[in-house]
Amino acid sequence: MLTLDAKAPTGPIDQRWDRHKFDLKLVNPANKRKYTVIVVGTGLAGASAAATLSELGYRVLAYCFHDSPRRAHSIAAQGGINAAKNYQNDGDSVFRLFYDTIKGGDFRARESNVYRLAQVSVNIIDQCVAQGVPFAREYGGLLANRSFGGAQVSRTFYARGQTGQQLLLGAYQSLERQIAEGAVTMHPYTELLDVVVVDGRARGIVTRDLLTGAVGSVAADAVVLATGGYGNVFYLSTNARGSNATAIWRAYKRGAAFANPCFTQIHPTCIPVSGDFQSKLTLMSESLRNDGRVWVPLRAGDTRAPGAIAESERDYFLERKYPSFGNLAPRDIASRSAKEVCDEGRGVGPTGLGVYLDFADAIRRLGEATIRERYGNLFDMYQRITGENPYAVPMRIYPAVHYTMGGLWVDYNLMTTIPGLYAIGEANFSDHGANRLGASALMQGLADGYFVLPYTIGDYLAQTRSAPVDPETHPAFRAVEAEVTARLQRLVEIRGRRTVDSFHRELGTVMWDLCGMARSDAGLRLALERIPAIREAFWSDVAVPTAAVAGSGLNQELEKAGRVADFLELGELMCRDALHRTESCGGHFRVESQTPEGEALRDDAHFSYAAAWEYAGDGAPPVLHREPLQFEVVTPSQRSYK
Ligand SMILES: Cc1cc2nc3c(=O)[nH]c(=O)nc-3n(C[C@H](O)[C@H](O)[C@H](O)COP(=O)(O)OP(=O)(O)OC[C@H]3O[C@@H](n4cnc5c(N)ncnc54)[C@H](O)[C@@H]3O)c2cc1C
């Protein structure tokens, strides 16, 4: 039976991390090279962790399924990264960033973690500047900031609309330096398919070489999963097409608890779905809401062109409903408001599922050149996708799945419930509670990788004397490798009639309709009937080419099939989690639990906890464990952005 020990320190909040660091055991520099750490994933979290661990002296084996670490989904991050530098002298502080993050997450995150995140945010910016990340600067040379949702200060550092790319290039260069020195061994095109646990500790992984198809095992002293989020369970999302849940899902099935799986972020500003052929949605960065105004026609069914609708006939609904935060209301709130006006028949565009994001006022005030300088690449991207010129007509946007706050449960040291197995970045259940604030994912991923894990992993290694294991002969490795191979074999032997994508799309539709922006008891129960049926159909009718597995070479349908099979199980856990949490909080909106004004209504008396699910075997219901959340510094209140 699994136990949840968060190891969260107590005492004055601003001293907890320092005291904890002092209490952690150290590995002496000469001994570090005796330890091997596997880091799976080389996005911002994984690349920063691998580079830093290696710089400290550990032997690092890094893995990603891409051809290069630079292809990680992190590269897509557009808008920016938060840090409590207070460069704008506008009242920001570590405490304010902590408070905004806790409140933004609707009081469903651990105080100690979130405070630490706010503290190390300032180090991240220094680290990245030292690496040469070209953050935007003011005329005088100081780093520039802009605002993001859920905050009334400007604390977001950015590099045009390519912040993730520039940050990843910084982390990637540090990683490459270590690779060149022989301290990190990089394994691209390699997918983790399982985690190997020996004597209750994570001791290695089983992988598949995506080019040759060969399945193999690797042993280490600790394993770090930095494998990103699972938004693609919805099929359509803003995530990169390859993002998937396989690593964390297989770890869950080996004993790592999965926390708050239903906490999903729906981002308000994405390009609306345009047809059935689509396999991907495109984000329009939240930073655009600094200057863009969101509106719909006042009258339902008004199909006139936006320019023909007079000011008096428009509803700037975010400014109307949330005058203090206006267009920068947090994502969950802005998304629900957009859905609401569309449900009232006031949506725009061919499908009626869209609202305007209008820059006309900002262009009049600041000039087109300034807007182009701030958001040029985003405007170009919009124009290329929609064929409309957003300098001349308002953008059309609609909410879409974007980020998953749920993930593997980790303690304050970022260790999962399997000793020696860590989860960092979007792969863990994170510091964002039930709703992540914009520009805080990059902050958390880099905090984990550069500044938290490198300290905490030493504490585990210093205290753990693991006997060497040979993955070629050890029974645990042999058993897991055999299971992995058998599963791959089973997939190619089905020889069914339907494509992997058709099952994925069917699952995604169920998830979006029944476990998306609004969730109800009846809807979730229906989803829990439908998903097992889709899963059953998948395992009897999916078409995966090639009959032989080992040495079968490149087989992208087989890769996808394995990932979709995992989504088909994870989706069920998400619905189960959403069903049990009968309160609304953050992005989890249960229609039965809302205020008279239609806002999320929490139930702190019954749900002030992180829900950590334990796998209990195929066909058996998972076991729910609760980590109570203690609020000693902030008092949970009904969130208000009015
Ligand atoms: C369009 C978009 C824009 C965004 N903009 C912002 C922003 O402006 N600010 C912000 O803070 N956040 C933003 N986010 C969120 C943020 O980008 C992500 O949360 C963050 O980049 C995740 O980083 P990560 O390192 O955890 O994972 P990822 O970058 O997703 O990396 C995952 C890595 O794991 C590897 N991997 C996964 N599974 C396996 C496996 N089984 N075997 C081997 N390797 C595996 C992949 O190859 C990859 O290297 C945005 C998200 C999207 C979708």
Ligand as a Chemical Component Dictionary entry (heavy atoms), coordinates in Angstrom:
data_LIG
# 
_chem_comp.id                   LIG 
_chem_comp.type                 NON-POLYMER 
_chem_comp.pdbx_formal_charge   0 
_chem_comp.three_letter_code    LIG 
# 
loop_
_chem_comp_atom.comp_id 
_chem_comp_atom.atom_id 
_chem_comp_atom.alt_atom_id 
_chem_comp_atom.type_symbol 
_chem_comp_atom.charge 
_chem_comp_atom.model_Cartn_x 
_chem_comp_atom.model_Cartn_y 
_chem_comp_atom.model_Cartn_z 
_chem_comp_atom.pdbx_ordinal 
LIG C1  C1  C 0 1.799  26.276 -27.892 1  
LIG C2  C2  C 0 2.264  26.379 -26.468 2  
LIG C3  C3  C 0 2.777  27.550 -25.983 3  
LIG C4  C4  C 0 3.209  27.652 -24.661 4  
LIG N1  N1  N 0 3.712  28.840 -24.213 5  
LIG C5  C5  C 0 4.124  28.926 -22.933 6  
LIG C6  C6  C 0 4.670  30.148 -22.436 7  
LIG O1  O1  O 0 4.751  31.152 -23.140 8  
LIG N2  N2  N 0 5.082  30.176 -21.144 9  
LIG C7  C7  C 0 5.005  29.090 -20.316 10 
LIG O2  O2  O 0 5.416  29.185 -19.173 11 
LIG N3  N3  N 0 4.520  27.916 -20.793 12 
LIG C8  C8  C 0 4.090  27.811 -22.058 13 
LIG N4  N4  N 0 3.589  26.617 -22.505 14 
LIG C9  C9  C 0 3.705  25.415 -21.668 15 
LIG C10 C10 C 0 5.143  24.895 -21.758 16 
LIG O3  O3  O 0 5.638  25.052 -23.067 17 
LIG C11 C11 C 0 5.279  23.425 -21.371 18 
LIG O4  O4  O 0 4.580  23.168 -20.201 19 
LIG C12 C12 C 0 6.750  23.080 -21.141 20 
LIG O5  O5  O 0 7.532  23.480 -22.236 21 
LIG C13 C13 C 0 6.928  21.595 -20.873 22 
LIG O6  O6  O 0 8.305  21.330 -20.772 23 
LIG P1  P1  P 0 8.839  19.914 -20.346 24 
LIG O7  O7  O 0 10.319 19.996 -20.372 25 
LIG O8  O8  O 0 8.181  19.502 -19.098 26 
LIG O9  O9  O 0 8.327  18.920 -21.496 27 
LIG P2  P2  P 0 8.501  18.917 -23.094 28 
LIG O10 O10 O 0 9.076  20.171 -23.630 29 
LIG O11 O11 O 0 7.179  18.472 -23.632 30 
LIG O12 O12 O 0 9.569  17.801 -23.356 31 
LIG C14 C14 C 0 9.263  16.443 -23.243 32 
LIG C15 C15 C 0 10.503 15.662 -23.596 33 
LIG O13 O13 O 0 10.297 14.307 -23.246 34 
LIG C16 C16 C 0 10.620 13.456 -24.325 35 
LIG N5  N5  N 0 9.775  12.279 -24.152 36 
LIG C17 C17 C 0 8.452  12.218 -23.850 37 
LIG N6  N6  N 0 8.058  10.951 -23.701 38 
LIG C18 C18 C 0 9.145  10.184 -23.894 39 
LIG C19 C19 C 0 9.374  8.805  -23.867 40 
LIG N7  N7  N 0 8.412  7.928  -23.595 41 
LIG N8  N8  N 0 10.630 8.365  -24.150 42 
LIG C20 C20 C 0 11.647 9.223  -24.439 43 
LIG N9  N9  N 0 11.468 10.561 -24.444 44 
LIG C21 C21 C 0 10.241 11.021 -24.184 45 
LIG C22 C22 C 0 10.404 14.274 -25.569 46 
LIG O14 O14 O 0 11.179 13.776 -26.633 47 
LIG C23 C23 C 0 10.890 15.652 -25.072 48 
LIG O15 O15 O 0 12.287 15.706 -25.166 49 
LIG C24 C24 C 0 3.122  26.535 -23.821 50 
LIG C25 C25 C 0 2.587  25.341 -24.304 51 
LIG C26 C26 C 0 2.122  25.271 -25.606 52 
LIG C27 C27 C 0 1.476  24.007 -26.053 53 
# 
loop_
_chem_comp_bond.comp_id 
_chem_comp_bond.atom_id_1 
_chem_comp_bond.atom_id_2 
_chem_comp_bond.value_order 
_chem_comp_bond.pdbx_ordinal 
LIG C1  C2  SING 1  
LIG C2  C3  SING 2  
LIG C2  C26 DOUB 3  
LIG C3  C4  DOUB 4  
LIG C4  N1  SING 5  
LIG C4  C24 SING 6  
LIG N1  C5  DOUB 7  
LIG C5  C6  SING 8  
LIG C5  C8  SING 9  
LIG C6  O1  DOUB 10 
LIG C6  N2  SING 11 
LIG N2  C7  SING 12 
LIG C7  O2  DOUB 13 
LIG C7  N3  SING 14 
LIG N3  C8  DOUB 15 
LIG C8  N4  SING 16 
LIG N4  C9  SING 17 
LIG N4  C24 SING 18 
LIG C9  C10 SING 19 
LIG C10 O3  SING 20 
LIG C10 C11 SING 21 
LIG C11 O4  SING 22 
LIG C11 C12 SING 23 
LIG C12 O5  SING 24 
LIG C12 C13 SING 25 
LIG C13 O6  SING 26 
LIG O6  P1  SING 27 
LIG P1  O7  DOUB 28 
LIG P1  O8  SING 29 
LIG P1  O9  SING 30 
LIG O9  P2  SING 31 
LIG P2  O10 DOUB 32 
LIG P2  O11 SING 33 
LIG P2  O12 SING 34 
LIG O12 C14 SING 35 
LIG C14 C15 SING 36 
LIG C15 O13 SING 37 
LIG C15 C23 SING 38 
LIG O13 C16 SING 39 
LIG C16 N5  SING 40 
LIG C16 C22 SING 41 
LIG N5  C17 SING 42 
LIG N5  C21 SING 43 
LIG C17 N6  DOUB 44 
LIG N6  C18 SING 45 
LIG C18 C19 SING 46 
LIG C18 C21 DOUB 47 
LIG C19 N7  SING 48 
LIG C19 N8  DOUB 49 
LIG N8  C20 SING 50 
LIG C20 N9  DOUB 51 
LIG N9  C21 SING 52 
LIG C22 O14 SING 53 
LIG C22 C23 SING 54 
LIG C23 O15 SING 55 
LIG C24 C25 DOUB 56 
LIG C25 C26 SING 57 
LIG C26 C27 SING 58 
# 
